[in-house]
Amino acid sequence: MDGFTPLSATIGGLMIGASAALLMLLNGRIAGISGILGELLAPVSRGFSWRIAFLAGLILAPLACAVSGGGLPSVTIEASFPLLAVAGLLVGFGARLGAGCTSGHGVCGIGRGSPRSLAATLTFMVTAILTVLVTHHLLGA
């Protein structure tokens, strides 16, 4: 929670909510990143251009912020590459198992009142809390 600023967090949340709502209203699609990327990589993909535009926006928006003087936060990763690879595979497996990722379920699904998304988001959060408890407080990693 270093450097938490409520104003920028609120603005960011409003922007995420607005983009998810606009994608649903204008395109009839849910802004779940795993689904957007997964469908883009599918052999027979419909809606190629909006998916590319959405993913490009995820990459270009922070770069535009940095260029305009907002800067980028420094990121330090202390885990080994094999650990990161296993973690990435587990996240991908969980997204497939849960039929979506945190953005699809947490932002869009809960916003639509989906009981399945509520259950998925609660599972994500409980798992994250237990992971931090075990790795940082019990194992001291």
C-alpha positions as CSV (number, residue, x, y, z in Angstrom):
1,M,0.0,0.0,0.0
2,D,3.0,2.3,-0.5
3,G,2.0,5.5,-2.3
4,F,-1.8,4.8,-2.2
5,T,-3.6,7.9,-3.5
6,P,-7.4,7.7,-3.3
7,L,-8.0,10.2,-6.1
8,S,-5.9,8.3,-8.7
9,A,-7.4,5.0,-7.5
10,T,-10.9,6.4,-7.9
11,I,-10.2,7.8,-11.3
12,G,-8.6,4.5,-12.4
13,G,-11.6,2.6,-11.1
14,L,-14.0,4.9,-12.9
15,M,-12.0,4.4,-16.2
16,I,-12.0,0.6,-15.8
17,G,-15.7,0.6,-15.1
18,A,-16.5,3.0,-18.0
19,S,-14.4,0.9,-20.5
20,A,-16.2,-2.3,-19.3
21,A,-19.6,-0.7,-19.6
22,L,-18.9,0.8,-23.0
23,L,-17.6,-2.5,-24.4
24,M,-20.8,-4.1,-23.1
25,L,-23.1,-1.4,-24.5
26,L,-21.4,-0.9,-27.8
27,N,-20.2,-4.4,-28.6
28,G,-22.3,-6.7,-26.4
29,R,-19.0,-8.2,-25.0
30,I,-17.6,-8.7,-21.5
31,A,-14.2,-7.1,-20.8
32,G,-12.6,-10.3,-19.5
33,I,-8.9,-10.2,-20.5
34,S,-8.5,-14.0,-20.6
35,G,-11.5,-14.3,-22.9
36,I,-10.5,-11.5,-25.2
37,L,-7.0,-12.9,-25.6
38,G,-8.2,-16.5,-25.8
39,E,-10.7,-15.8,-28.5
40,L,-8.0,-13.8,-30.4
41,L,-5.8,-16.8,-30.4
42,A,-8.6,-19.2,-31.5
43,P,-8.3,-20.6,-35.0
44,V,-11.7,-19.2,-36.0
45,S,-11.9,-15.8,-34.3
46,R,-14.6,-13.3,-34.9
47,G,-14.2,-9.7,-33.8
48,F,-10.4,-9.6,-34.4
49,S,-10.1,-5.8,-34.7
50,W,-11.8,-4.8,-31.4
51,R,-9.8,-7.4,-29.5
52,I,-6.5,-6.1,-30.9
53,A,-7.6,-2.5,-30.1
54,F,-8.6,-3.5,-26.5
55,L,-5.3,-5.3,-25.8
56,A,-3.3,-2.5,-27.5
57,G,-5.0,0.0,-25.2
58,L,-3.9,-2.0,-22.2
59,I,-0.3,-1.7,-23.3
60,L,-0.3,1.8,-24.8
61,A,-2.3,3.6,-22.0
62,P,0.5,3.3,-19.4
63,L,3.1,4.2,-22.0
64,A,1.1,7.3,-22.9
65,C,0.9,8.2,-19.2
66,A,4.7,7.8,-18.9
67,V,5.4,9.9,-22.0
68,S,3.0,12.7,-20.7
69,G,5.0,13.0,-17.5
70,G,3.0,10.6,-15.3
71,G,5.8,8.1,-15.1
72,L,5.7,4.4,-14.5
73,P,6.0,2.7,-11.1
74,S,9.2,0.8,-10.5
75,V,8.7,-2.9,-10.4
76,T,11.0,-5.3,-8.7
77,I,10.5,-9.1,-9.1
78,E,12.4,-11.2,-6.7
79,A,11.1,-14.6,-7.7
80,S,13.0,-17.0,-9.9
81,F,12.0,-17.6,-13.5
82,P,10.8,-21.2,-12.9
83,L,8.6,-20.0,-10.0
84,L,7.1,-17.3,-12.2
85,A,6.5,-19.8,-15.0
86,V,4.7,-22.2,-12.6
87,A,2.7,-19.3,-11.2
88,G,1.7,-18.2,-14.7
89,L,0.6,-21.7,-15.6
90,L,-1.5,-21.9,-12.4
91,V,-3.1,-18.6,-13.1
92,G,-3.9,-19.7,-16.7
93,F,-5.3,-23.0,-15.4
94,G,-7.4,-21.2,-12.8
95,A,-8.8,-18.8,-15.4
96,R,-9.8,-21.7,-17.7
97,L,-11.2,-23.7,-14.7
98,G,-13.2,-20.7,-13.5
99,A,-14.4,-19.8,-17.0
100,G,-12.8,-16.4,-16.8
101,C,-10.4,-14.2,-15.0
102,T,-10.6,-11.6,-12.3
103,S,-11.4,-8.8,-14.7
104,G,-14.2,-10.7,-16.4
105,H,-15.8,-12.0,-13.1
106,G,-14.8,-9.3,-10.7
107,V,-15.4,-6.2,-12.8
108,C,-18.0,-7.3,-15.3
109,G,-19.7,-10.3,-13.7
110,I,-20.3,-8.7,-10.3
111,G,-21.5,-5.6,-12.1
112,R,-24.1,-7.6,-13.9
113,G,-25.2,-9.4,-10.7
114,S,-23.9,-12.8,-11.8
115,P,-24.0,-15.4,-8.9
116,R,-21.3,-17.4,-10.7
117,S,-19.0,-14.4,-10.9
118,L,-19.6,-13.6,-7.2
119,A,-18.6,-17.2,-6.3
120,A,-15.5,-17.0,-8.6
121,T,-14.4,-13.6,-7.3
122,L,-14.8,-14.8,-3.7
123,T,-12.7,-17.9,-4.6
124,F,-10.0,-15.6,-6.2
125,M,-9.9,-13.4,-3.2
126,V,-9.8,-16.1,-0.5
127,T,-7.1,-17.9,-2.5
128,A,-5.0,-14.7,-2.7
129,I,-5.4,-14.0,1.0
130,L,-4.4,-17.5,1.9
131,T,-1.4,-17.4,-0.4
132,V,-0.2,-14.2,1.1
133,L,-0.8,-15.6,4.6
134,V,1.2,-18.7,3.9
135,T,4.0,-17.3,1.8
136,H,4.7,-14.0,3.7
137,H,3.6,-14.7,7.2
138,L,4.0,-18.4,7.8
139,L,7.0,-19.2,5.5
140,G,8.5,-15.7,5.7
141,A,9.2,-15.7,2.0
